[in-house]
Amino acid sequence: MHTQDRLGNTPVEEQLVTLNGVNWAQFKSIEANLQGVRAVRLTYFQGALEIVSPISDEHETIKSTLGALLEAYMCSKEIRHYRRGGFTLEAEGYASGTPDEFYSIKTRRDLPDLVIEVIVTSGSINRKTLYLPLRIPEIWFWQAGKIRIVQLEDQEYRETNRSQFFPDLDISLLLKYIDHPDQYDAIQEFLVEVGQ
């Protein structure tokens, strides 16, 4: 029996397949053949290729709500930011991944300051090492109702409980409003709590 989400839809479950021993040229060929297929996400790291399809409704809801909350916070605090979700970040021949959201803070740049990854179905590729060659300063991972923040220090990522870009933001408030049944109301109530 299928359960329904809060909109009355039967949720789609993500399926993940991992292929090992895939070289960069093979990965790029597979990627080219799947170009334009929105329901498939590819992640490549040192010969391992993960294919996730379809992207679940849960994943998309969490991603969009978390992004909307963070952007509302940045706007309310007058923190200049530039969002670019859905673009692939690559270290050629080595790693390729598409974060759920990513932001440049204060200044627009090709590489982001902050990457957000929503993990509903976890695979074998360590998402921290995926972004290490690009030296992304901070990554947020949402998984199983929690947000973990890691920051780049001395060539490795270390977990922390505060964002270097938003040191006054209480991450538990984001979690509270990600689960709110109405995204619009969640943003309005969140802004009241953070003292807009």
ChimeraX attribute file (.defattr): number of C-alpha atoms within 10 A of each C-alpha:
attribute: neighborCount
match mode: 1-to-1
recipient: residues
	/A:1	3
	/A:2	8
	/A:3	9
	/A:4	11
	/A:5	12
	/A:6	10
	/A:7	8
	/A:8	8
	/A:9	11
	/A:10	12
	/A:11	15
	/A:12	16
	/A:13	15
	/A:14	18
	/A:15	14
	/A:16	18
	/A:17	12
	/A:18	15
	/A:19	11
	/A:20	12
	/A:21	10
	/A:22	15
	/A:23	16
	/A:24	20
	/A:25	10
	/A:26	13
	/A:27	20
	/A:28	15
	/A:29	11
	/A:30	13
	/A:31	16
	/A:32	10
	/A:33	10
	/A:34	14
	/A:35	10
	/A:36	9
	/A:37	11
	/A:38	11
	/A:39	12
	/A:40	17
	/A:41	18
	/A:42	20
	/A:43	23
	/A:44	26
	/A:45	26
	/A:46	16
	/A:47	16
	/A:48	19
	/A:49	26
	/A:50	20
	/A:51	16
	/A:52	20
	/A:53	18
	/A:54	16
	/A:55	19
	/A:56	17
	/A:57	16
	/A:58	15
	/A:59	20
	/A:60	14
	/A:61	14
	/A:62	22
	/A:63	20
	/A:64	15
	/A:65	21
	/A:66	23
	/A:67	21
	/A:68	17
	/A:69	23
	/A:70	17
	/A:71	19
	/A:72	17
	/A:73	21
	/A:74	17
	/A:75	13
	/A:76	13
	/A:77	13
	/A:78	10
	/A:79	14
	/A:80	13
	/A:81	15
	/A:82	17
	/A:83	16
	/A:84	16
	/A:85	16
	/A:86	13
	/A:87	12
	/A:88	13
	/A:89	17
	/A:90	19
	/A:91	14
	/A:92	9
	/A:93	15
	/A:94	15
	/A:95	22
	/A:96	22
	/A:97	20
	/A:98	19
	/A:99	22
	/A:100	21
	/A:101	21
	/A:102	23
	/A:103	22
	/A:104	18
	/A:105	17
	/A:106	13
	/A:107	11
	/A:108	14
	/A:109	11
	/A:110	9
	/A:111	17
	/A:112	23
	/A:113	21
	/A:114	21
	/A:115	24
	/A:116	22
	/A:117	20
	/A:118	21
	/A:119	17
	/A:120	18
	/A:121	15
	/A:122	15
	/A:123	16
	/A:124	12
	/A:125	16
	/A:126	10
	/A:127	18
	/A:128	19
	/A:129	14
	/A:130	22
	/A:131	24
	/A:132	16
	/A:133	14
	/A:134	14
	/A:135	18
	/A:136	18
	/A:137	19
	/A:138	23
	/A:139	25
	/A:140	20
	/A:141	17
	/A:142	20
	/A:143	16
	/A:144	10
	/A:145	12
	/A:146	12
	/A:147	18
	/A:148	15
	/A:149	21
	/A:150	21
	/A:151	21
	/A:152	17
	/A:153	12
	/A:154	7
	/A:155	9
	/A:156	12
	/A:157	20
	/A:158	13
	/A:159	14
	/A:160	11
	/A:161	12
	/A:162	16
	/A:163	18
	/A:164	15
	/A:165	15
	/A:166	14
	/A:167	10
	/A:168	10
	/A:169	16
	/A:170	13
	/A:171	17
	/A:172	11
	/A:173	13
	/A:174	21
	/A:175	17
	/A:176	12
	/A:177	20
	/A:178	24
	/A:179	15
	/A:180	14
	/A:181	11
	/A:182	12
	/A:183	19
	/A:184	13
	/A:185	12
	/A:186	19
	/A:187	23
	/A:188	14
	/A:189	14
	/A:190	21
	/A:191	15
	/A:192	9
	/A:193	10
	/A:194	14
	/A:195	10
	/A:196	12
